[in-house]
Structure formats: C-alpha cells, structure tokens
Amino acid sequence: MTNKSENAYKTIGEVAEILELKSKNKGVFSTHTIRFWETQFKQVKPKLLNSNRRYYDQKTIDILKKIKFLLKDQGMTINGVRKILDNPNNNDTLNLDEISNNSIRTNNFKNKVLKISKIVKNLKNYK
C-alpha cells in the first residue's frame, strides 16, 4: 500500500486493502463489496473525481470498517446495520472499539461456557 497521510483520500482499491476484502477464489483485493455497500448505506459517500473514480476520506473509511465488522464479524443483516447507522444516537456513541470489546467479552463468555460444558460431559463419561 502507498504511504499516504492519514487524512488523504484513498482509492477504492486502497480501501479494499485496508478492509482486507479479498476475493475468495482469486485472493486479490475486491472492490465490488464496497460498491454494493454504497448502494445499501447512505452514509457511504465517496468523492467522484477524474471520470467517476471513487475516493474515500477517513470518516467514510471508518463507516465502512463499522459496516464490515457488523456484517462479517457480528453476522448482522444489512437491515440491522442500516438501523444502527440510521439511529442518530448511535452515530455519536457507536464506535468500533466499543462494539468489538463487547463482542470479545461475549465470545470469552461463550468459550468459558463451552469449556465448562465439556468438563461436565467428561465427568459424566468418567463414571
């Protein structure tokens, strides 16, 4: 990736690389997902310059990171993510770190419950 300043506009290819949106069968960074998300989420507004080339500012990249996290990592639906992004109360307070920290806590809890469950099963089988 090129060494652009944090505030510089990024191309759609650079954003795909930042978001690690790789094509499953080719292993190259894929931009079609970002283009699709532009049609689904009004918050994603790239600048269109130089014969309709897309350029993204940091604010838009942060929104795309939230969208990717909620869709891919949390398994939310597009409508669910849309409701979160459309809620004016969430836009100020919803940040990626809060979401991921809550997710990590939930995953840790699930892992602990699974471990306890396995221990109980092993104890039952031990008799």
N, C-alpha and C positions, 0 to 999 in steps of 0.2 A: 504494500500500500504506500502511496505517496506521503511525504511528510508535509501535510497541510496544517495550518494552525487550527486550533480547536474551533474557532469562530468562522472559518472559511466554509463556503458552500461545498458540498460533496456531490459527486455524480451518483446516479442510481447504482452503478457498479460498485462504487466505493461503499455505499450504504449496504448493499447486499453482502459485501465482505465484512463490514462492521457487525451486521446482524447474523453472520455465518449462515446465510440462506443458500445452502448448497443443493444442487440438483442431485437427486438420489442416484440416477443412473449414469450421469456423466461426471459427477464430482466437481463441477465448476460452479462458481457463484451464479445464482439465478436471480433475475430481476423481475420475473413475471409475478411473483408473490407480492412484491411491493406495488406493482401496478394494480393488481387486484385489490389490495388493501386501500389504495387511493379511491377506488370506486365504492368501497364499503364504509369508509370512515371519513367524515367531512373534515376532521382535524388534520388530516394528512394533505398538505397543500404545498407541493414543490413549486419552485420558480421555474417557469418555462422560458428558456432563452435559446439563442442560436438554433433556429429551426426546430423548436419544440424539444430540445434536450432538457431533461429534468435535473434540477439542482436542489439540494436539501440543506436547510440550516440546522443548527444543533437542536433547536426546540422540536422541529419535526422529526429528527432522528430519535430524540428521547421518546416522543409519542410512539414511533414505530417500535422501539425497544419494549415499551409497555404492551403494545398490541401483540408482539411476538411472544412475550412472556405469558400473557394471559391466554392466548390461543394455544400455543405449542406446549408450554410447560405446565400450565394450570388446567388445560383441557376445556377451557370455556368455549361457548359458541360465539359466533360473530355478533348475534343479537345481545348476548350477555356483555361482551366487551363494549359494544355500542352504548348500552345503558350506563356502564361505568364512565365512559368518556363523555357522554352527553350530560351527566349529572354535574351541575356547576359546583356542588360541594366537594366532589371527588377531585376535580381538576386541580384545586389548590392543595389538597391534602394527600392525594393519592400519589405516592412516589414509589418507584420501582424497589427501592431498598425495603420499604415497609412491607410491600407485597411479598417479596422474596423471603424476608425474615419470618413472616407469618407462615409462609409455605414450608420453610425449613423446620420451624417448630412443629408444624403439623406432621411433616414427614418423620421427624425424630420420634414423635409420639407414636405414629403408626409402626415404626420399626421396633420400638420398645414393646408395644402390644404383641406384635408378631413373635418377638423373641420369647416373651412370657408364655404365649400360646404354645410355642414349640417345646418349651421346658415342661409345661403341664402335660403335653402329649407324650413326651419322653418318660415322664414319671408314671403315667398311666400304663405305658407299654413295659416299663421296668418290672412291674408286679408280676 
